[in-house]
Amino acid sequence: MIYGRRLAFAVLAAGLAAGQAAAQDFDKVDISTTDLGNGLYMMEGAGGNLGVSVGDDGVFLIDDQYAPLSEKIQAAIGALTDKPVVYVLNTHWHGDHTGGNENFGKAGAVIVAHDNVRTRMSVDQVMEALGRTVPASPDAALPVITFSQNVTFHFNGQAVQATHLSNAHTDGDAVIKFKEGNVVHTGDIYFNGLFPFIDFTSGGNIEGMIEAQNKILDMADDDTKIIPGHGPLATKVDLTSTRDKLISVRDAIKPLVEQGLSVDEIVAQKPLSDLNLGWPPSFLDEDQFVRIVVAGLSAQ
């Protein structure tokens, strides 16, 4: 059903590209900081949510949004500590999570990510859903330490555990848990309260998202603070609700794909109309989300 993928991307391109353009007015972006305790913070601006660990060893930063926001992010960090950013750990390769790599790398931070993040950032990437080609990143933006499955940092009195969960949002996703602080950063495996973007051109699919969310739930308890890739700070209850909704989405759409219906035919049936997902249109609306799910299931 390759034709389904092409149709899906053609429809998505205009809407998603417009959303990207809207995000370019960085002068109006403020970086907000939420104290999670134990020297851990969540920061929000434009792009993916940031995780920050502050302590005697310096600053451990999870993701770095867009390059034009680096000074604002550094200023927000500077309000917490005068220590430098020692590590930047990317949860995946997308530019709203890695755009500041070059700036922080040139300032002395060590960039860390899954093997596939460096691989994808090293060469041009075609993102059909955005209707554009993403050029290869400069050398200074590339991760200099990569891992295949997991890696643990012992930093600021925390065991910081990064775990690769394959083929969920992309093929290079990493989930990071601050063990002592009981905080988990999910990257874009989890969108809280939003239609999630699943980049199956980079190896992601809804089945992988569900499986990865199950594994994150296994890492969490009732007191775990969960930083989603996008959306507000969450709890295990919130993530469980999203996982259950993704299962219902998969169960509603997969039989239609298996019947051989085209993506337009599936969208026309409004397969999610009875699910009460409660996700307002934002980055994606319901029809765009259905097209992404169909294309991902068709590619399996």
C-alpha positions in Angstrom: 0.0 0.0 0.0 2.7 2.4 -0.9 0.1 4.6 -2.6 -1.5 5.2 0.8 1.8 6.5 2.2 2.2 9.0 -0.7 -1.3 10.3 -0.3 -0.9 10.6 3.5 2.2 12.6 3.2 0.8 14.9 0.4 -2.0 15.9 2.7 0.2 16.3 5.8 2.9 18.4 4.1 1.1 21.7 4.0 -0.2 21.6 7.6 2.9 20.4 9.2 5.2 22.7 7.3 3.0 25.6 8.4 3.3 24.5 12.0 7.1 24.5 11.6 7.1 28.0 10.2 5.0 29.3 13.0 7.6 28.0 15.4 10.2 30.1 13.8 9.2 33.4 15.7 11.7 32.6 18.4 11.8 36.2 19.8 8.4 35.6 21.3 9.4 32.3 23.0 9.9 32.2 26.7 11.6 29.3 28.5 9.6 28.2 31.6 11.2 26.1 34.3 9.4 23.6 36.6 11.3 22.4 39.7 11.0 18.6 40.0 13.1 18.3 43.1 16.5 16.7 43.6 18.2 19.2 41.4 16.0 18.2 38.4 13.9 20.5 36.2 11.7 20.5 33.2 12.0 23.4 30.8 9.4 24.3 28.1 9.9 26.7 25.2 9.4 25.8 21.5 10.0 22.3 20.4 10.6 19.3 22.6 10.5 19.6 26.4 13.9 19.8 28.1 15.1 17.8 31.1 17.8 19.4 33.3 20.0 18.1 36.1 21.9 20.7 38.1 24.5 19.9 40.7 28.2 20.0 41.7 29.2 18.1 38.6 27.6 20.6 36.3 24.5 20.5 34.1 23.1 17.4 32.3 20.7 18.6 29.6 18.2 16.4 27.8 17.5 17.8 24.3 18.1 21.4 23.3 15.2 22.6 21.0 16.1 25.0 18.2 19.4 26.7 17.6 18.0 30.3 17.9 16.8 29.4 21.5 20.2 28.3 22.8 20.9 31.7 24.5 17.5 31.7 26.1 17.9 28.1 27.3 21.4 28.9 28.6 20.0 32.0 30.5 17.3 29.8 32.0 19.9 27.3 33.1 22.1 30.2 34.4 19.2 31.2 36.7 19.7 27.9 38.4 23.5 27.5 38.5 26.8 28.9 37.2 28.0 25.5 36.3 28.5 24.6 32.6 26.5 22.2 30.5 28.6 19.1 30.5 26.4 16.7 28.7 23.5 17.0 26.1 21.6 13.8 25.6 19.3 13.7 22.5 16.2 11.6 22.8 16.1 11.3 18.9 17.3 13.1 15.8 14.5 15.6 15.0 15.5 19.3 14.8 13.2 20.5 17.6 15.3 18.3 19.9 18.7 18.6 18.4 18.8 22.1 16.9 20.9 23.5 19.7 23.5 20.8 19.5 26.0 22.8 17.5 25.8 25.8 19.9 26.1 23.7 23.1 28.8 21.5 21.5 30.9 24.5 20.6 30.5 25.7 24.1 32.0 22.5 25.4 29.2 20.1 26.0 29.5 16.5 25.1 26.7 15.4 22.8 25.3 11.9 23.4 22.6 9.9 21.6 21.7 6.5 20.2 23.7 5.2 17.3 20.9 5.9 14.8 20.7 9.5 15.8 24.2 10.2 14.7 23.6 8.1 11.5 20.6 10.1 10.5 22.1 13.5 11.4 25.2 12.7 9.4 23.3 12.6 6.1 20.4 14.4 4.5 17.0 13.1 5.7 13.9 13.1 3.6 10.9 13.9 5.8 7.9 13.3 3.5 5.5 14.3 6.2 7.0 17.8 6.2 7.5 17.9 2.4 11.1 18.7 2.7 14.7 17.4 3.0 16.5 18.0 6.2 20.2 18.7 5.4 23.0 16.8 7.2 24.0 18.5 10.5 27.5 20.1 10.8 30.1 18.0 12.6 29.9 20.2 15.7 26.2 19.2 16.1 26.8 15.4 15.9 26.7 13.2 18.9 30.3 12.3 19.9 29.3 9.4 22.2 26.7 6.9 20.9 25.2 3.8 22.3 23.3 0.8 20.9 21.1 -0.3 23.8 21.7 1.6 27.1 24.2 3.8 28.9 24.3 5.0 32.5 25.9 8.3 33.7 26.7 8.8 37.3 26.3 12.6 37.6 25.1 15.0 40.2 24.5 12.2 42.6 22.1 10.5 40.2 22.2 7.4 38.2 21.1 8.7 34.8 20.0 5.7 32.7 19.4 6.1 29.0 17.6 3.2 27.3 16.9 2.7 23.6 13.4 1.7 22.8 13.3 0.7 19.1 11.0 1.7 16.3 8.5 3.8 18.3 8.6 7.5 17.4 11.7 6.8 15.3 14.4 4.1 15.2 16.7 6.1 17.5 14.5 6.8 20.5 16.0 7.0 24.0 14.2 7.2 27.3 16.1 8.7 30.2 15.4 7.9 33.9 17.0 9.8 36.8 16.9 6.9 39.3 17.3 8.7 42.6 15.1 11.6 41.5 12.4 9.3 40.1 12.0 11.3 36.9 11.6 9.9 33.4 12.1 11.8 30.2 10.3 10.0 27.3 11.2 12.1 24.3 8.6 11.9 21.6 7.5 8.4 22.5 4.9 10.2 24.6 2.9 13.3 23.6 0.8 14.3 26.6 -2.7 15.4 25.6 -1.9 15.8 21.9 -2.2 13.7 18.7 1.3 12.2 18.5 3.5 12.5 15.5 4.9 9.1 14.5 7.8 9.4 12.1 7.6 6.1 10.2 9.9 7.4 7.5 12.5 7.2 10.4 11.4 3.7 11.4 8.6 4.6 13.9 5.1 3.0 14.0 2.1 2.9 16.3 2.8 -0.7 17.4 6.3 0.4 18.5 4.8 3.4 20.3 2.5 1.2 22.3 5.2 -1.3 23.2 7.6 1.5 24.2 5.0 3.1 26.4 4.4 -0.2 28.1 8.2 -0.4 28.9 8.2 3.2 30.2 5.2 2.3 32.5 7.3 -0.6 33.8 10.0 2.0 34.7 7.5 4.2 36.6 5.6 4.1 39.9 2.8 6.3 41.2 5.3 9.0 42.3 7.3 9.2 39.1 7.4 12.5 37.3 7.2 12.0 33.6 8.5 14.6 31.2 6.8 14.0 27.8 8.4 15.1 24.5 5.5 17.5 24.2 2.8 18.6 26.5 2.6 19.2 30.3 4.4 17.2 33.0 2.7 13.9 33.5 2.2 11.0 35.9 2.0 7.2 35.4 -1.8 7.6 35.3 -1.5 10.1 32.4 0.8 7.9 30.4 -1.4 4.8 31.0 -4.4 6.7 29.6 -2.4 7.7 26.5 -1.2 4.1 26.0 -4.8 2.8 26.3 -5.9 5.4 23.7 -3.2 4.3 21.3 -4.3 0.7 21.6 -7.9 1.8 20.8 -6.6 3.8 17.8 -4.6 0.8 16.6 -7.5 -1.6 17.0 -9.8 0.8 15.1 -7.5 1.4 12.1 -5.5 -1.8 11.7 -8.5 -4.0 10.5 -9.3 -1.4 7.8 -5.7 -1.5 6.6 -5.8 -5.3 6.5 -9.0 -5.1 4.4 -7.0 -3.2 1.8 -8.9 0.0 2.0 -7.1 3.1 0.7 -6.0 5.8 3.1 -8.7 8.1 1.8 -11.4 5.5 2.3 -10.2 4.9 5.9 -10.1 8.6 6.7 -13.6 9.0 5.2 -14.9 6.4 7.7 -13.8 8.5 10.7 -12.5 5.5 12.5 -11.7 7.5 15.7 -15.0 9.3 16.1 -16.3 7.0 18.8 -13.1 6.9 20.9 -13.4 10.2 22.8 -9.6 10.7 22.6 -9.9 14.2 24.0 -6.9 15.5 21.9 -7.6 18.9 20.4 -6.2 19.8 17.0 -2.8 21.3 17.4 0.3 20.0 15.6 -2.0 17.4 14.0 -5.7 17.1 13.7 -7.6 13.8 13.7 -7.6 13.2 10.0 -3.8 13.9 9.7 -3.2 11.5 12.6 -5.2 8.8 11.0 -3.2 9.2 7.8 0.1 8.8 9.7 -1.1 5.7 11.5 -2.4 4.1 8.3 0.9 4.8 6.5 2.9 3.3 9.4 0.8 0.2 9.6 0.9 -0.2 5.8 4.7 0.0 5.9 5.0 -2.9 8.3 
